[in-house]
Amino acid sequence: MKYAGMPLGMWVLFSSSFQKQLSNVLPYSSSQAKEIAQKAHSEYKQIIARLPEFEKEDRFQMNIVSCAMLCAFVLSLPKRPTVEELTEYYQKAMMTKPMKWFCRMSGNNKFSSDDIASMKQTAALKAADRNPYSWNMEFYPYADGSGYEARFTKCGICTLMKEYGLYDLTPAMCRLDYTMSEAGGASRFVREYTLASGGPYCDCGYKKKEC
């Protein structure tokens, strides 16, 4: 993957927040945070360079790029954080004003015909069959019309975290699904399993709030 387009844009949008939360959530001074961010930038470029290009139709490039950024910062820390610390850190680093706006815009389209068609297209694509850093999912609408479940059987984040020896910290990223759904305002996120916690799949359920 080239360090241009989305990878560069994501760094521009989120790196300052990732740096800021090193002091707000983790126990680093502003000067330490600056040094960590500089090291993380170099690490991030290297991680991105090792990733394959994503297919045009693959909607999950942003997911793997944000994972690459988190990996870069964790690998640049003097001390490895706990899952609990990293969960809070990642949530606060990602939920910037632009991200909250993005979630609201996505929420406005949730459960629309375009949204359903996009989910079905993603399920049919099975991108992880060709790219281990992408995802495979199945689409299951709820019989009562209350929403749908996206059930993931392959996860690019799991692949990348394993590659860098960070797999035990993967659950810290899973909590963001709840946060983004809450910020979207249209759905209540429900889940029973995650691959990262040893489950048979990741079930991402979206229930209409009025149901």
PyMOL commands that place a pseudoatom at each C-alpha (Angstrom):
pseudoatom trace, name=CA, resn=MET, resi=1, chain=A, elem=C, hetatm=0, pos=[0.000, 0.000, 0.000]
pseudoatom trace, name=CA, resn=LYS, resi=2, chain=A, elem=C, hetatm=0, pos=[1.342, 3.441, -0.871]
pseudoatom trace, name=CA, resn=TYR, resi=3, chain=A, elem=C, hetatm=0, pos=[1.768, 6.138, 1.770]
pseudoatom trace, name=CA, resn=ALA, resi=4, chain=A, elem=C, hetatm=0, pos=[-0.587, 8.437, -0.098]
pseudoatom trace, name=CA, resn=GLY, resi=5, chain=A, elem=C, hetatm=0, pos=[-4.319, 8.898, -0.353]
pseudoatom trace, name=CA, resn=MET, resi=6, chain=A, elem=C, hetatm=0, pos=[-6.121, 7.420, 2.649]
pseudoatom trace, name=CA, resn=PRO, resi=7, chain=A, elem=C, hetatm=0, pos=[-3.018, 6.451, 4.711]
pseudoatom trace, name=CA, resn=LEU, resi=8, chain=A, elem=C, hetatm=0, pos=[-1.617, 9.962, 4.459]
pseudoatom trace, name=CA, resn=GLY, resi=9, chain=A, elem=C, hetatm=0, pos=[-5.031, 11.514, 5.037]
pseudoatom trace, name=CA, resn=MET, resi=10, chain=A, elem=C, hetatm=0, pos=[-5.639, 9.387, 8.124]
pseudoatom trace, name=CA, resn=TRP, resi=11, chain=A, elem=C, hetatm=0, pos=[-2.291, 10.437, 9.590]
pseudoatom trace, name=CA, resn=VAL, resi=12, chain=A, elem=C, hetatm=0, pos=[-3.090, 14.102, 8.977]
pseudoatom trace, name=CA, resn=LEU, resi=13, chain=A, elem=C, hetatm=0, pos=[-6.549, 13.740, 10.540]
pseudoatom trace, name=CA, resn=PHE, resi=14, chain=A, elem=C, hetatm=0, pos=[-5.746, 11.576, 13.553]
pseudoatom trace, name=CA, resn=SER, resi=15, chain=A, elem=C, hetatm=0, pos=[-2.060, 11.720, 14.508]
pseudoatom trace, name=CA, resn=SER, resi=16, chain=A, elem=C, hetatm=0, pos=[-2.429, 14.826, 16.680]
pseudoatom trace, name=CA, resn=SER, resi=17, chain=A, elem=C, hetatm=0, pos=[-5.255, 13.152, 18.577]
pseudoatom trace, name=CA, resn=PHE, resi=18, chain=A, elem=C, hetatm=0, pos=[-3.214, 9.968, 19.032]
pseudoatom trace, name=CA, resn=GLN, resi=19, chain=A, elem=C, hetatm=0, pos=[-0.378, 12.133, 20.351]
pseudoatom trace, name=CA, resn=LYS, resi=20, chain=A, elem=C, hetatm=0, pos=[-2.641, 14.154, 22.666]
pseudoatom trace, name=CA, resn=GLN, resi=21, chain=A, elem=C, hetatm=0, pos=[-4.168, 11.079, 24.273]
pseudoatom trace, name=CA, resn=LEU, resi=22, chain=A, elem=C, hetatm=0, pos=[-0.717, 9.800, 25.205]
pseudoatom trace, name=CA, resn=SER, resi=23, chain=A, elem=C, hetatm=0, pos=[-0.838, 12.483, 27.902]
pseudoatom trace, name=CA, resn=ASN, resi=24, chain=A, elem=C, hetatm=0, pos=[-4.586, 12.485, 28.586]
pseudoatom trace, name=CA, resn=VAL, resi=25, chain=A, elem=C, hetatm=0, pos=[-4.995, 8.713, 28.968]
pseudoatom trace, name=CA, resn=LEU, resi=26, chain=A, elem=C, hetatm=0, pos=[-1.508, 7.232, 29.183]
pseudoatom trace, name=CA, resn=PRO, resi=27, chain=A, elem=C, hetatm=0, pos=[1.177, 8.540, 31.582]
pseudoatom trace, name=CA, resn=TYR, resi=28, chain=A, elem=C, hetatm=0, pos=[3.409, 10.480, 29.196]
pseudoatom trace, name=CA, resn=SER, resi=29, chain=A, elem=C, hetatm=0, pos=[4.414, 14.118, 29.289]
pseudoatom trace, name=CA, resn=SER, resi=30, chain=A, elem=C, hetatm=0, pos=[3.826, 16.357, 26.276]
pseudoatom trace, name=CA, resn=SER, resi=31, chain=A, elem=C, hetatm=0, pos=[7.502, 16.165, 25.334]
pseudoatom trace, name=CA, resn=GLN, resi=32, chain=A, elem=C, hetatm=0, pos=[7.488, 12.367, 25.624]
pseudoatom trace, name=CA, resn=ALA, resi=33, chain=A, elem=C, hetatm=0, pos=[4.292, 12.236, 23.573]
pseudoatom trace, name=CA, resn=LYS, resi=34, chain=A, elem=C, hetatm=0, pos=[5.911, 14.286, 20.822]
pseudoatom trace, name=CA, resn=GLU, resi=35, chain=A, elem=C, hetatm=0, pos=[8.903, 11.939, 20.680]
pseudoatom trace, name=CA, resn=ILE, resi=36, chain=A, elem=C, hetatm=0, pos=[6.627, 8.883, 20.618]
pseudoatom trace, name=CA, resn=ALA, resi=37, chain=A, elem=C, hetatm=0, pos=[4.555, 10.388, 17.795]
pseudoatom trace, name=CA, resn=GLN, resi=38, chain=A, elem=C, hetatm=0, pos=[7.661, 11.080, 15.723]
pseudoatom trace, name=CA, resn=LYS, resi=39, chain=A, elem=C, hetatm=0, pos=[8.817, 7.489, 16.161]
pseudoatom trace, name=CA, resn=ALA, resi=40, chain=A, elem=C, hetatm=0, pos=[5.298, 6.231, 15.435]
pseudoatom trace, name=CA, resn=HIS, resi=41, chain=A, elem=C, hetatm=0, pos=[5.186, 8.162, 12.156]
pseudoatom trace, name=CA, resn=SER, resi=42, chain=A, elem=C, hetatm=0, pos=[8.224, 6.296, 10.872]
pseudoatom trace, name=CA, resn=GLU, resi=43, chain=A, elem=C, hetatm=0, pos=[6.790, 2.973, 12.104]
pseudoatom trace, name=CA, resn=TYR, resi=44, chain=A, elem=C, hetatm=0, pos=[3.428, 3.753, 10.490]
pseudoatom trace, name=CA, resn=LYS, resi=45, chain=A, elem=C, hetatm=0, pos=[5.015, 4.367, 7.097]
pseudoatom trace, name=CA, resn=GLN, resi=46, chain=A, elem=C, hetatm=0, pos=[6.806, 1.033, 7.311]
pseudoatom trace, name=CA, resn=ILE, resi=47, chain=A, elem=C, hetatm=0, pos=[3.619, -0.827, 8.248]
pseudoatom trace, name=CA, resn=ILE, resi=48, chain=A, elem=C, hetatm=0, pos=[1.676, 0.811, 5.420]
pseudoatom trace, name=CA, resn=ALA, resi=49, chain=A, elem=C, hetatm=0, pos=[4.419, -0.040, 2.918]
pseudoatom trace, name=CA, resn=ARG, resi=50, chain=A, elem=C, hetatm=0, pos=[4.088, -3.745, 3.789]
pseudoatom trace, name=CA, resn=LEU, resi=51, chain=A, elem=C, hetatm=0, pos=[0.331, -3.824, 3.209]
pseudoatom trace, name=CA, resn=PRO, resi=52, chain=A, elem=C, hetatm=0, pos=[-1.121, -4.785, -0.187]
pseudoatom trace, name=CA, resn=GLU, resi=53, chain=A, elem=C, hetatm=0, pos=[-3.334, -2.447, -2.155]
pseudoatom trace, name=CA, resn=PHE, resi=54, chain=A, elem=C, hetatm=0, pos=[-7.024, -2.926, -1.417]
pseudoatom trace, name=CA, resn=GLU, resi=55, chain=A, elem=C, hetatm=0, pos=[-9.570, -3.627, -4.133]
pseudoatom trace, name=CA, resn=LYS, resi=56, chain=A, elem=C, hetatm=0, pos=[-11.584, -0.615, -5.197]
pseudoatom trace, name=CA, resn=GLU, resi=57, chain=A, elem=C, hetatm=0, pos=[-14.822, -2.163, -3.911]
pseudoatom trace, name=CA, resn=ASP, resi=58, chain=A, elem=C, hetatm=0, pos=[-13.345, -3.064, -0.504]
pseudoatom trace, name=CA, resn=ARG, resi=59, chain=A, elem=C, hetatm=0, pos=[-14.901, -0.843, 2.164]
pseudoatom trace, name=CA, resn=PHE, resi=60, chain=A, elem=C, hetatm=0, pos=[-12.478, -1.863, 4.912]
pseudoatom trace, name=CA, resn=GLN, resi=61, chain=A, elem=C, hetatm=0, pos=[-9.296, -0.028, 3.947]
pseudoatom trace, name=CA, resn=MET, resi=62, chain=A, elem=C, hetatm=0, pos=[-9.965, 2.629, 6.586]
pseudoatom trace, name=CA, resn=ASN, resi=63, chain=A, elem=C, hetatm=0, pos=[-10.206, -0.082, 9.249]
pseudoatom trace, name=CA, resn=ILE, resi=64, chain=A, elem=C, hetatm=0, pos=[-6.793, -1.539, 8.475]
pseudoatom trace, name=CA, resn=VAL, resi=65, chain=A, elem=C, hetatm=0, pos=[-5.188, 1.902, 8.170]
pseudoatom trace, name=CA, resn=SER, resi=66, chain=A, elem=C, hetatm=0, pos=[-6.473, 2.914, 11.609]
pseudoatom trace, name=CA, resn=CYS, resi=67, chain=A, elem=C, hetatm=0, pos=[-5.160, -0.390, 12.961]
pseudoatom trace, name=CA, resn=ALA, resi=68, chain=A, elem=C, hetatm=0, pos=[-1.777, 0.351, 11.388]
pseudoatom trace, name=CA, resn=MET, resi=69, chain=A, elem=C, hetatm=0, pos=[-1.725, 3.705, 13.166]
pseudoatom trace, name=CA, resn=LEU, resi=70, chain=A, elem=C, hetatm=0, pos=[-2.541, 2.146, 16.526]
pseudoatom trace, name=CA, resn=CYS, resi=71, chain=A, elem=C, hetatm=0, pos=[0.110, -0.539, 15.988]
pseudoatom trace, name=CA, resn=ALA, resi=72, chain=A, elem=C, hetatm=0, pos=[2.668, 2.151, 15.175]
pseudoatom trace, name=CA, resn=PHE, resi=73, chain=A, elem=C, hetatm=0, pos=[1.973, 4.058, 18.383]
pseudoatom trace, name=CA, resn=VAL, resi=74, chain=A, elem=C, hetatm=0, pos=[1.920, 0.952, 20.595]
pseudoatom trace, name=CA, resn=LEU, resi=75, chain=A, elem=C, hetatm=0, pos=[5.200, -0.267, 19.108]
pseudoatom trace, name=CA, resn=SER, resi=76, chain=A, elem=C, hetatm=0, pos=[6.710, 3.158, 19.844]
pseudoatom trace, name=CA, resn=LEU, resi=77, chain=A, elem=C, hetatm=0, pos=[5.723, 3.227, 23.527]
pseudoatom trace, name=CA, resn=PRO, resi=78, chain=A, elem=C, hetatm=0, pos=[8.351, 2.693, 26.226]
pseudoatom trace, name=CA, resn=LYS, resi=79, chain=A, elem=C, hetatm=0, pos=[5.910, 0.432, 28.098]
pseudoatom trace, name=CA, resn=ARG, resi=80, chain=A, elem=C, hetatm=0, pos=[3.244, -1.889, 26.713]
pseudoatom trace, name=CA, resn=PRO, resi=81, chain=A, elem=C, hetatm=0, pos=[-0.268, -0.764, 27.807]
pseudoatom trace, name=CA, resn=THR, resi=82, chain=A, elem=C, hetatm=0, pos=[-2.952, -3.042, 29.210]
pseudoatom trace, name=CA, resn=VAL, resi=83, chain=A, elem=C, hetatm=0, pos=[-6.055, -3.872, 27.166]
pseudoatom trace, name=CA, resn=GLU, resi=84, chain=A, elem=C, hetatm=0, pos=[-8.078, -1.588, 29.426]
pseudoatom trace, name=CA, resn=GLU, resi=85, chain=A, elem=C, hetatm=0, pos=[-5.678, 1.333, 28.972]
pseudoatom trace, name=CA, resn=LEU, resi=86, chain=A, elem=C, hetatm=0, pos=[-5.502, 0.840, 25.223]
pseudoatom trace, name=CA, resn=THR, resi=87, chain=A, elem=C, hetatm=0, pos=[-9.295, 0.570, 24.913]
pseudoatom trace, name=CA, resn=GLU, resi=88, chain=A, elem=C, hetatm=0, pos=[-9.741, 4.028, 26.426]
pseudoatom trace, name=CA, resn=TYR, resi=89, chain=A, elem=C, hetatm=0, pos=[-6.774, 5.437, 24.531]
pseudoatom trace, name=CA, resn=TYR, resi=90, chain=A, elem=C, hetatm=0, pos=[-7.955, 4.203, 21.121]
pseudoatom trace, name=CA, resn=GLN, resi=91, chain=A, elem=C, hetatm=0, pos=[-11.536, 5.307, 21.676]
pseudoatom trace, name=CA, resn=LYS, resi=92, chain=A, elem=C, hetatm=0, pos=[-10.552, 8.844, 22.644]
pseudoatom trace, name=CA, resn=ALA, resi=93, chain=A, elem=C, hetatm=0, pos=[-7.881, 9.078, 19.932]
pseudoatom trace, name=CA, resn=MET, resi=94, chain=A, elem=C, hetatm=0, pos=[-10.319, 8.041, 17.193]
pseudoatom trace, name=CA, resn=MET, resi=95, chain=A, elem=C, hetatm=0, pos=[-13.427, 9.945, 18.245]
pseudoatom trace, name=CA, resn=THR, resi=96, chain=A, elem=C, hetatm=0, pos=[-12.367, 13.361, 17.005]
pseudoatom trace, name=CA, resn=LYS, resi=97, chain=A, elem=C, hetatm=0, pos=[-14.879, 15.958, 15.778]
pseudoatom trace, name=CA, resn=PRO, resi=98, chain=A, elem=C, hetatm=0, pos=[-14.473, 14.854, 12.122]
pseudoatom trace, name=CA, resn=MET, resi=99, chain=A, elem=C, hetatm=0, pos=[-15.019, 11.221, 13.137]
pseudoatom trace, name=CA, resn=LYS, resi=100, chain=A, elem=C, hetatm=0, pos=[-18.154, 12.090, 15.111]
pseudoatom trace, name=CA, resn=TRP, resi=101, chain=A, elem=C, hetatm=0, pos=[-19.427, 13.965, 12.064]
pseudoatom trace, name=CA, resn=PHE, resi=102, chain=A, elem=C, hetatm=0, pos=[-18.660, 10.938, 9.869]
pseudoatom trace, name=CA, resn=CYS, resi=103, chain=A, elem=C, hetatm=0, pos=[-20.585, 8.694, 12.277]
pseudoatom trace, name=CA, resn=ARG, resi=104, chain=A, elem=C, hetatm=0, pos=[-23.602, 11.019, 12.228]
pseudoatom trace, name=CA, resn=MET, resi=105, chain=A, elem=C, hetatm=0, pos=[-23.616, 11.084, 8.430]
pseudoatom trace, name=CA, resn=SER, resi=106, chain=A, elem=C, hetatm=0, pos=[-23.377, 7.285, 8.331]
pseudoatom trace, name=CA, resn=GLY, resi=107, chain=A, elem=C, hetatm=0, pos=[-26.159, 7.086, 10.901]
pseudoatom trace, name=CA, resn=ASN, resi=108, chain=A, elem=C, hetatm=0, pos=[-28.437, 9.143, 8.660]
pseudoatom trace, name=CA, resn=ASN, resi=109, chain=A, elem=C, hetatm=0, pos=[-28.070, 6.464, 6.001]
pseudoatom trace, name=CA, resn=LYS, resi=110, chain=A, elem=C, hetatm=0, pos=[-28.329, 3.455, 8.331]
pseudoatom trace, name=CA, resn=PHE, resi=111, chain=A, elem=C, hetatm=0, pos=[-30.894, 0.846, 7.259]
pseudoatom trace, name=CA, resn=SER, resi=112, chain=A, elem=C, hetatm=0, pos=[-31.569, 2.663, 3.969]
pseudoatom trace, name=CA, resn=SER, resi=113, chain=A, elem=C, hetatm=0, pos=[-31.811, 0.720, 0.699]
pseudoatom trace, name=CA, resn=ASP, resi=114, chain=A, elem=C, hetatm=0, pos=[-28.314, 1.966, -0.204]
pseudoatom trace, name=CA, resn=ASP, resi=115, chain=A, elem=C, hetatm=0, pos=[-26.935, 0.778, 3.138]
pseudoatom trace, name=CA, resn=ILE, resi=116, chain=A, elem=C, hetatm=0, pos=[-28.496, -2.680, 2.748]
pseudoatom trace, name=CA, resn=ALA, resi=117, chain=A, elem=C, hetatm=0, pos=[-27.236, -2.969, -0.836]
pseudoatom trace, name=CA, resn=SER, resi=118, chain=A, elem=C, hetatm=0, pos=[-23.730, -1.992, 0.275]
pseudoatom trace, name=CA, resn=MET, resi=119, chain=A, elem=C, hetatm=0, pos=[-23.734, -4.623, 3.029]
pseudoatom trace, name=CA, resn=LYS, resi=120, chain=A, elem=C, hetatm=0, pos=[-24.857, -7.317, 0.589]
pseudoatom trace, name=CA, resn=GLN, resi=121, chain=A, elem=C, hetatm=0, pos=[-22.183, -6.266, -1.905]
pseudoatom trace, name=CA, resn=THR, resi=122, chain=A, elem=C, hetatm=0, pos=[-19.506, -6.460, 0.797]
pseudoatom trace, name=CA, resn=ALA, resi=123, chain=A, elem=C, hetatm=0, pos=[-20.680, -9.919, 1.826]
pseudoatom trace, name=CA, resn=ALA, resi=124, chain=A, elem=C, hetatm=0, pos=[-20.493, -11.116, -1.773]
pseudoatom trace, name=CA, resn=LEU, resi=125, chain=A, elem=C, hetatm=0, pos=[-17.023, -9.624, -2.322]
pseudoatom trace, name=CA, resn=LYS, resi=126, chain=A, elem=C, hetatm=0, pos=[-15.247, -11.868, 0.230]
pseudoatom trace, name=CA, resn=ALA, resi=127, chain=A, elem=C, hetatm=0, pos=[-12.150, -9.706, -0.079]
pseudoatom trace, name=CA, resn=ALA, resi=128, chain=A, elem=C, hetatm=0, pos=[-10.176, -11.616, 2.578]
pseudoatom trace, name=CA, resn=ASP, resi=129, chain=A, elem=C, hetatm=0, pos=[-10.014, -14.605, 0.236]
pseudoatom trace, name=CA, resn=ARG, resi=130, chain=A, elem=C, hetatm=0, pos=[-7.511, -12.525, -1.760]
pseudoatom trace, name=CA, resn=ASN, resi=131, chain=A, elem=C, hetatm=0, pos=[-6.211, -10.082, 0.850]
pseudoatom trace, name=CA, resn=PRO, resi=132, chain=A, elem=C, hetatm=0, pos=[-5.450, -11.394, 4.368]
pseudoatom trace, name=CA, resn=TYR, resi=133, chain=A, elem=C, hetatm=0, pos=[-5.638, -7.848, 5.734]
pseudoatom trace, name=CA, resn=SER, resi=134, chain=A, elem=C, hetatm=0, pos=[-9.277, -7.450, 4.719]
pseudoatom trace, name=CA, resn=TRP, resi=135, chain=A, elem=C, hetatm=0, pos=[-12.516, -8.996, 5.976]
pseudoatom trace, name=CA, resn=ASN, resi=136, chain=A, elem=C, hetatm=0, pos=[-15.034, -11.667, 4.996]
pseudoatom trace, name=CA, resn=MET, resi=137, chain=A, elem=C, hetatm=0, pos=[-18.582, -11.272, 6.252]
pseudoatom trace, name=CA, resn=GLU, resi=138, chain=A, elem=C, hetatm=0, pos=[-22.097, -12.602, 5.900]
pseudoatom trace, name=CA, resn=PHE, resi=139, chain=A, elem=C, hetatm=0, pos=[-25.187, -10.420, 5.989]
pseudoatom trace, name=CA, resn=TYR, resi=140, chain=A, elem=C, hetatm=0, pos=[-28.179, -11.486, 8.096]
pseudoatom trace, name=CA, resn=PRO, resi=141, chain=A, elem=C, hetatm=0, pos=[-31.249, -9.227, 8.268]
pseudoatom trace, name=CA, resn=TYR, resi=142, chain=A, elem=C, hetatm=0, pos=[-33.299, -9.758, 11.420]
pseudoatom trace, name=CA, resn=ALA, resi=143, chain=A, elem=C, hetatm=0, pos=[-36.570, -11.561, 10.697]
pseudoatom trace, name=CA, resn=ASP, resi=144, chain=A, elem=C, hetatm=0, pos=[-38.563, -9.017, 12.708]
pseudoatom trace, name=CA, resn=GLY, resi=145, chain=A, elem=C, hetatm=0, pos=[-37.243, -6.100, 10.633]
pseudoatom trace, name=CA, resn=SER, resi=146, chain=A, elem=C, hetatm=0, pos=[-35.425, -4.566, 13.604]
pseudoatom trace, name=CA, resn=GLY, resi=147, chain=A, elem=C, hetatm=0, pos=[-32.062, -4.331, 11.848]
pseudoatom trace, name=CA, resn=TYR, resi=148, chain=A, elem=C, hetatm=0, pos=[-29.320, -6.678, 10.710]
pseudoatom trace, name=CA, resn=GLU, resi=149, chain=A, elem=C, hetatm=0, pos=[-26.164, -8.516, 11.664]
pseudoatom trace, name=CA, resn=ALA, resi=150, chain=A, elem=C, hetatm=0, pos=[-22.834, -8.407, 9.845]
pseudoatom trace, name=CA, resn=ARG, resi=151, chain=A, elem=C, hetatm=0, pos=[-21.065, -11.640, 10.800]
pseudoatom trace, name=CA, resn=PHE, resi=152, chain=A, elem=C, hetatm=0, pos=[-17.324, -11.622, 10.194]
pseudoatom trace, name=CA, resn=THR, resi=153, chain=A, elem=C, hetatm=0, pos=[-15.379, -14.849, 9.757]
pseudoatom trace, name=CA, resn=LYS, resi=154, chain=A, elem=C, hetatm=0, pos=[-12.055, -13.285, 8.730]
pseudoatom trace, name=CA, resn=CYS, resi=155, chain=A, elem=C, hetatm=0, pos=[-10.616, -10.106, 10.233]
pseudoatom trace, name=CA, resn=GLY, resi=156, chain=A, elem=C, hetatm=0, pos=[-7.763, -8.038, 8.837]
pseudoatom trace, name=CA, resn=ILE, resi=157, chain=A, elem=C, hetatm=0, pos=[-7.135, -6.389, 12.191]
pseudoatom trace, name=CA, resn=CYS, resi=158, chain=A, elem=C, hetatm=0, pos=[-6.528, -9.807, 13.770]
pseudoatom trace, name=CA, resn=THR, resi=159, chain=A, elem=C, hetatm=0, pos=[-4.063, -10.609, 10.978]
pseudoatom trace, name=CA, resn=LEU, resi=160, chain=A, elem=C, hetatm=0, pos=[-2.112, -7.356, 11.377]
pseudoatom trace, name=CA, resn=MET, resi=161, chain=A, elem=C, hetatm=0, pos=[-2.054, -7.440, 15.171]
pseudoatom trace, name=CA, resn=LYS, resi=162, chain=A, elem=C, hetatm=0, pos=[-0.738, -11.017, 15.131]
pseudoatom trace, name=CA, resn=GLU, resi=163, chain=A, elem=C, hetatm=0, pos=[1.971, -10.036, 12.668]
pseudoatom trace, name=CA, resn=TYR, resi=164, chain=A, elem=C, hetatm=0, pos=[3.315, -7.390, 15.061]
pseudoatom trace, name=CA, resn=GLY, resi=165, chain=A, elem=C, hetatm=0, pos=[2.973, -9.431, 18.254]
pseudoatom trace, name=CA, resn=LEU, resi=166, chain=A, elem=C, hetatm=0, pos=[0.029, -7.373, 19.509]
pseudoatom trace, name=CA, resn=TYR, resi=167, chain=A, elem=C, hetatm=0, pos=[-2.802, -9.883, 19.169]
pseudoatom trace, name=CA, resn=ASP, resi=168, chain=A, elem=C, hetatm=0, pos=[-3.557, -9.924, 22.905]
pseudoatom trace, name=CA, resn=LEU, resi=169, chain=A, elem=C, hetatm=0, pos=[-4.368, -6.201, 22.637]
pseudoatom trace, name=CA, resn=THR, resi=170, chain=A, elem=C, hetatm=0, pos=[-6.822, -6.613, 19.736]
pseudoatom trace, name=CA, resn=PRO, resi=171, chain=A, elem=C, hetatm=0, pos=[-9.957, -6.474, 21.958]
pseudoatom trace, name=CA, resn=ALA, resi=172, chain=A, elem=C, hetatm=0, pos=[-9.069, -2.840, 22.672]
pseudoatom trace, name=CA, resn=MET, resi=173, chain=A, elem=C, hetatm=0, pos=[-10.108, -2.024, 19.112]
pseudoatom trace, name=CA, resn=CYS, resi=174, chain=A, elem=C, hetatm=0, pos=[-13.375, -3.965, 19.219]
pseudoatom trace, name=CA, resn=ARG, resi=175, chain=A, elem=C, hetatm=0, pos=[-15.031, -1.559, 21.677]
pseudoatom trace, name=CA, resn=LEU, resi=176, chain=A, elem=C, hetatm=0, pos=[-15.008, 1.201, 19.059]
pseudoatom trace, name=CA, resn=ASP, resi=177, chain=A, elem=C, hetatm=0, pos=[-17.889, -0.524, 17.241]
pseudoatom trace, name=CA, resn=TYR, resi=178, chain=A, elem=C, hetatm=0, pos=[-20.170, 0.393, 20.146]
pseudoatom trace, name=CA, resn=THR, resi=179, chain=A, elem=C, hetatm=0, pos=[-18.870, 3.948, 20.310]
pseudoatom trace, name=CA, resn=MET, resi=180, chain=A, elem=C, hetatm=0, pos=[-19.308, 4.594, 16.597]
pseudoatom trace, name=CA, resn=SER, resi=181, chain=A, elem=C, hetatm=0, pos=[-22.831, 3.173, 16.633]
pseudoatom trace, name=CA, resn=GLU, resi=182, chain=A, elem=C, hetatm=0, pos=[-23.740, 5.418, 19.572]
pseudoatom trace, name=CA, resn=ALA, resi=183, chain=A, elem=C, hetatm=0, pos=[-22.282, 8.443, 17.766]
pseudoatom trace, name=CA, resn=GLY, resi=184, chain=A, elem=C, hetatm=0, pos=[-24.293, 7.583, 14.651]
pseudoatom trace, name=CA, resn=GLY, resi=185, chain=A, elem=C, hetatm=0, pos=[-27.515, 7.893, 16.612]
pseudoatom trace, name=CA, resn=ALA, resi=186, chain=A, elem=C, hetatm=0, pos=[-29.585, 5.464, 14.521]
pseudoatom trace, name=CA, resn=SER, resi=187, chain=A, elem=C, hetatm=0, pos=[-28.674, 2.058, 15.907]
pseudoatom trace, name=CA, resn=ARG, resi=188, chain=A, elem=C, hetatm=0, pos=[-27.974, 0.114, 19.071]
pseudoatom trace, name=CA, resn=PHE, resi=189, chain=A, elem=C, hetatm=0, pos=[-24.942, -2.116, 18.663]
pseudoatom trace, name=CA, resn=VAL, resi=190, chain=A, elem=C, hetatm=0, pos=[-25.198, -5.677, 19.980]
pseudoatom trace, name=CA, resn=ARG, resi=191, chain=A, elem=C, hetatm=0, pos=[-22.575, -8.403, 20.041]
pseudoatom trace, name=CA, resn=GLU, resi=192, chain=A, elem=C, hetatm=0, pos=[-21.983, -11.846, 21.518]
pseudoatom trace, name=CA, resn=TYR, resi=193, chain=A, elem=C, hetatm=0, pos=[-18.654, -12.964, 20.025]
pseudoatom trace, name=CA, resn=THR, resi=194, chain=A, elem=C, hetatm=0, pos=[-15.397, -11.612, 18.641]
pseudoatom trace, name=CA, resn=LEU, resi=195, chain=A, elem=C, hetatm=0, pos=[-12.640, -13.526, 16.885]
pseudoatom trace, name=CA, resn=ALA, resi=196, chain=A, elem=C, hetatm=0, pos=[-10.099, -11.626, 18.976]
pseudoatom trace, name=CA, resn=SER, resi=197, chain=A, elem=C, hetatm=0, pos=[-11.599, -13.062, 22.173]
pseudoatom trace, name=CA, resn=GLY, resi=198, chain=A, elem=C, hetatm=0, pos=[-11.676, -16.613, 20.841]
pseudoatom trace, name=CA, resn=GLY, resi=199, chain=A, elem=C, hetatm=0, pos=[-15.193, -16.586, 19.428]
pseudoatom trace, name=CA, resn=PRO, resi=200, chain=A, elem=C, hetatm=0, pos=[-16.272, -18.466, 16.293]
pseudoatom trace, name=CA, resn=TYR, resi=201, chain=A, elem=C, hetatm=0, pos=[-16.855, -15.147, 14.497]
pseudoatom trace, name=CA, resn=CYS, resi=202, chain=A, elem=C, hetatm=0, pos=[-17.442, -11.447, 15.132]
pseudoatom trace, name=CA, resn=ASP, resi=203, chain=A, elem=C, hetatm=0, pos=[-21.146, -10.674, 15.205]
pseudoatom trace, name=CA, resn=CYS, resi=204, chain=A, elem=C, hetatm=0, pos=[-21.847, -7.001, 14.626]
pseudoatom trace, name=CA, resn=GLY, resi=205, chain=A, elem=C, hetatm=0, pos=[-25.547, -6.457, 15.216]
pseudoatom trace, name=CA, resn=TYR, resi=206, chain=A, elem=C, hetatm=0, pos=[-27.302, -3.178, 14.487]
pseudoatom trace, name=CA, resn=LYS, resi=207, chain=A, elem=C, hetatm=0, pos=[-30.740, -2.737, 16.031]
pseudoatom trace, name=CA, resn=LYS, resi=208, chain=A, elem=C, hetatm=0, pos=[-32.933, 0.156, 15.015]
pseudoatom trace, name=CA, resn=LYS, resi=209, chain=A, elem=C, hetatm=0, pos=[-33.280, 2.439, 18.009]
pseudoatom trace, name=CA, resn=GLU, resi=210, chain=A, elem=C, hetatm=0, pos=[-37.058, 2.615, 17.743]
pseudoatom trace, name=CA, resn=CYS, resi=211, chain=A, elem=C, hetatm=0, pos=[-37.299, -1.201, 17.907]
for i in range(1, 211): cmd.bond("trace and resi %d" % i, "trace and resi %d" % (i + 1))
show_as sticks, trace
zoom trace
